[in-house]
Amino acid sequence: MLDDFIHWLGATPLSQLIQKVFWIIPTVQAVHILAISVVLSSMAMFDLRLLGLAGKRSSIASLSRRFMPWLWGALIVLAASGSILIVGEPKRALGNLSFLLKMCMLAAAIIVTLGFQAVLKRDLEGGSADLAPAHGILAKITGLLSLTLWVGIAVAGRLIAYTG
Amino acid sequence: MFDRFLQWLESTPPAIAISESSWLFPGIESVHVLAIALVVGSITMVDLRLLDINLRERPVGELIAEVLPWTWTSFAVAVFSGALLFSSNATKYWGTVPFRAKMLLLTLAGLNMLAYHATIHRSVDLWGRRAPTPRAAKISGGVSLGLWIGVVTLGRWIGFV
């Protein structure tokens, strides 16, 4: 089934175009990496703050307001550029173990982020100036999980080129 | 002379290990990408502040002091991992246009940063707290952003030639 889809996708005119024009794939990959640098740097700053390792002068709420728009904005760019890469080389990504692992980690990272943002929002709406002190452990777990997942996503992404 | 150096580099034990191993190159390459992501991401934060696009409430001097240690640490990792990758096939990489162009842009980015710190940054206490940054700071941030986008693009291109 997956093989049929890969075959069909690879035969579409758009895929053929991406395969034929030599500069599309490297250029889109460069855009993809630039967007990853935005995500990784933003999330590293935010997660290290959650872990209490950096940026302690700023509140978690203010850093969240600062970095979350960059995360979601860059994720849109990543989804768009990633889709182009998949359409251009469906066989390379779909069915590739690294790609599958990357998508699972991506889903987990998004769920962790949305869950934490929901908790933070509720605390702020409840009149707290920042994340409620009772959620300190949750912040540390979130920071560690998120950081690990984003690093894993970047590594798995690079390994797509090497695994089948 | 330089060719001899490249050949010697390729014959060093780490270089041979990397080119013979099936996982060392991808592993080091992953570290290289992670380090570059942090270098470019952290520099972008400063560049966007200099361009007056982002973080306008943060004093420029303070932002740079906070971000720069992360940039330099990541840069050191990127250079070290990059040197290892380069050594595994030095002659080939040196012969490619994207590699040479990337090194050129890296040098220009370094010079741009030096120029910024030697001139405009000296008076950062005078202008760094206000929202409209001086024209020279904007130019410096814009040039830096453009050069680093070029570095990443050319870096990815090395794998295609």
Contacts between the chains, C-beta under 8 A, distances in Angstrom:
chain1	res1	chain2	res2	distance
A	25	B	160	7.6
A	26	B	153	7.8
A	26	B	156	5.7
A	26	B	157	5.1
A	26	B	159	7.8
A	26	B	160	4.9
A	27	B	153	7.1
A	29	B	156	5.0
A	30	B	149	8.0
A	30	B	152	5.7
A	30	B	153	3.9
A	30	B	155	8.0
A	30	B	156	4.5
A	30	B	157	7.4
A	33	B	33	6.9
A	33	B	36	7.6
A	33	B	37	7.3
A	33	B	152	5.5
A	33	B	156	6.0
A	34	B	40	6.9
A	34	B	149	6.3
A	34	B	152	5.5
A	36	B	33	7.7
A	36	B	37	5.5
A	37	B	36	6.9
A	37	B	37	3.9
A	37	B	38	7.4
A	37	B	39	7.9
A	37	B	40	4.2
A	37	B	41	4.3
A	37	B	44	7.2
A	37	B	152	7.3
A	38	B	41	5.7
A	38	B	44	6.8
A	40	B	34	7.0
A	40	B	37	4.2
A	40	B	38	6.3
A	40	B	41	6.0
A	41	B	37	6.6
A	41	B	38	5.7
A	41	B	40	7.6
A	41	B	41	2.3
A	41	B	42	5.5
A	41	B	44	7.3
A	41	B	45	7.0
A	42	B	41	6.9
A	44	B	38	6.5
A	44	B	41	7.7
A	44	B	70	7.9
A	55	B	66	7.5
A	66	B	55	7.2
A	151	B	34	6.4
A	154	B	30	7.2
A	154	B	33	6.1
A	154	B	34	5.6
A	154	B	37	6.5
A	155	B	30	4.3
A	155	B	33	8.0
A	155	B	34	7.2
A	158	B	26	6.7
A	158	B	29	5.8
A	158	B	30	4.7
A	158	B	33	5.3
A	159	B	26	5.8
A	159	B	30	6.8
A	161	B	26	7.4
A	161	B	159	7.9
A	162	B	26	4.6
